[in-house]
Amino acid sequence: MSSQSTSETVAIIGGGPAGLRAAELISAAGISCVLYDSMPSVGRKFLVAGKSGLNLTKDEDLDTFISYYGGSHNGQFDLQRWASIIKEFDNKMIREWAEGLGITTFTANSGKVFPEAMKAAPLLRRWVHKLREQGVNFRMRHKLASIAPAEKEQGYKLTFTSPLDERTSYNHRYVVLAMGGASWPQTGSDGAWRDILDQQQVCYQTLQADNCGWMHPWNDEFLKIAEGKPLKNIHLSCGDQKVTGEVMITKYGLEGSAIYQIGRTLRSLPKAYIEIDLKPTFTHDQLVAKMGGKQHGLLREAKYRWKLSPQAMALIKHQYKHTNDVNLLATQIKACRIDLDSPRPIDEVISTSGGICWSELNEQLMLNKLPGIFACGEMIDWEAPTGGYLMQGCFASGTRVGKSIIQMSAEE
Ligand SMILES: Cc1cc2nc3c(=O)[nH]c(=O)nc-3n(C[C@H](O)[C@H](O)[C@H](O)COP(=O)(O)OP(=O)(O)OC[C@H]3O[C@@H](n4cnc5c(N)ncnc54)[C@H](O)[C@@H]3O)c2cc1C
């Protein structure tokens, strides 16, 4: 084991969007910094996000945009505090930033904003090039294992392990923790930082699967008709929450944006369930009237009279006993109940909820128990549905941390 003191003032741990953004600001201010990552290269989850086009943000009124964020109850998420972070680097600024790297963005019909090339790689390449030019040092294959106070100087001694399990330590005045959540661990975000925070008695909320599919056991007959098919233009409700959108029927249950949006509510229930309104544009009474007094073969008739898709009809057949009562059938169509077993395994979900509790962080996103150590990105206890909100939250919190370190080091 070698112990070394380095000249870089700031150590950034984690090369996702949050860490890269902090490095960008800090290095632009002329403060020396090094970015460590356990993987051979940075931005692996960012590149994975690029496979679906890299939804950077959403083009909508800022107050509406901010209202999509939340956090776990005990993590003491404070929307006002979070709003001040997002406003520091908002959904317009992120587009200007991409333009600054020569990447043009466009707004899709949904309001989601993507790079024109619908890829993350060109953006990441230019970003890393800019950081190198600004003097950021990259130390890859360095996995943070522990944090201790530096001996004889201000700051912290960070100990890293290499893939061959060699240990190396470096001292730094300031540290930025940007190690992400715990989904897609093959990208490097494995949530192992929880052990490090345990050693320091920094509290965090349990990391849980978010923006993910939920399990429900379908029978073979249903899957033959409905697997891989969407239920479109539906209303989906759970408790008090109601969302519009679509879900995809999969072998194991349900996926899709509508179910991602109600993840927090589903996780809060002792027994998760949803109710789907398969025909939200018609009232119950309108559906009954459209059946024109028919008393037999109602589901077959529903195909024409209610324009039900084959998968929607199969769903009703799967969930309920056959009925010739038109009132009952209309009730089932307006509120088709599906009990859900559990979310998909954390390894394969888009993001994780939970993370460092807000009570551990001050306004600058510095850990109260470890002055000089900051946190940003998905490892803090905030959450949001898909739609560009996640990326925006990482960029904005990375910006807050970058600015905080610049300010603190100027005051020293
Ligand atoms: C399939 C998929 C698609 C997505 N699409 C979108 C999208 O279109 N839009 C959107 O807004 N969001 C999307 N996301 C979510 C988004 O990618 C993440 O929220 C975001 O990358 C989190 O950024 P971060 O900087 O906090 O952490 P990460 O991007 O997870 O980066 C963390 C970094 O820390 C490193 N690290 C972890 N532990 C250590 C350690 N102990 N020592 C050293 N380094 C360590 C990791 O190797 C990694 O490089 C998607 C996610 C997935 C999985």
The ligand as a Gaussian input file, in Angstrom:
#p B3LYP/6-31G(d) Opt

LIG

0 1
 C      -31.112000       2.320000     -19.455000
 C      -31.074000       3.707000     -18.885000
 C      -31.539000       4.771000     -19.624000
 C      -31.558000       6.058000     -19.076000
 N      -32.010000       7.090000     -19.837000
 C      -32.084000       8.326000     -19.306000
 C      -32.521000       9.429000     -20.076000
 O      -32.747000       9.316000     -21.303000
 N      -32.663000      10.647000     -19.461000
 C      -32.385000      10.826000     -18.139000
 O      -32.591000      11.923000     -17.614000
 N      -31.871000       9.815000     -17.390000
 C      -31.716000       8.580000     -17.943000
 N      -31.192000       7.553000     -17.197000
 C      -30.747000       7.832000     -15.799000
 C      -29.383000       8.550000     -15.782000
 O      -28.494000       7.897000     -16.670000
 C      -28.808000       8.551000     -14.358000
 O      -29.742000       9.125000     -13.473000
 C      -27.496000       9.329000     -14.299000
 O      -26.516000       8.742000     -15.120000
 C      -26.951000       9.396000     -12.876000
 O      -25.826000      10.221000     -12.927000
 P      -24.766000      10.279000     -11.739000
 O      -23.697000      11.198000     -12.215000
 O      -25.436000      10.551000     -10.473000
 O      -24.192000       8.789000     -11.640000
 P      -23.759000       7.717000     -12.736000
 O      -24.027000       8.157000     -14.105000
 O      -24.352000       6.450000     -12.261000
 O      -22.184000       7.691000     -12.554000
 C      -21.581000       7.273000     -11.348000
 C      -20.110000       7.000000     -11.622000
 O      -19.473000       6.708000     -10.367000
 C      -18.588000       5.632000     -10.538000
 N      -18.426000       4.977000      -9.236000
 C      -19.380000       4.342000      -8.510000
 N      -18.843000       3.898000      -7.360000
 C      -17.548000       4.276000      -7.361000
 C      -16.476000       4.112000      -6.425000
 N      -16.640000       3.483000      -5.250000
 N      -15.255000       4.619000      -6.751000
 C      -15.054000       5.269000      -7.940000
 N      -16.026000       5.433000      -8.844000
 C      -17.270000       4.955000      -8.557000
 C      -19.241000       4.750000     -11.584000
 O      -18.311000       3.938000     -12.244000
 C      -19.883000       5.783000     -12.516000
 O      -19.019000       6.137000     -13.585000
 C      -31.101000       6.276000     -17.751000
 C      -30.590000       5.205000     -17.006000
 C      -30.557000       3.926000     -17.574000
 C      -29.987000       2.799000     -16.754000

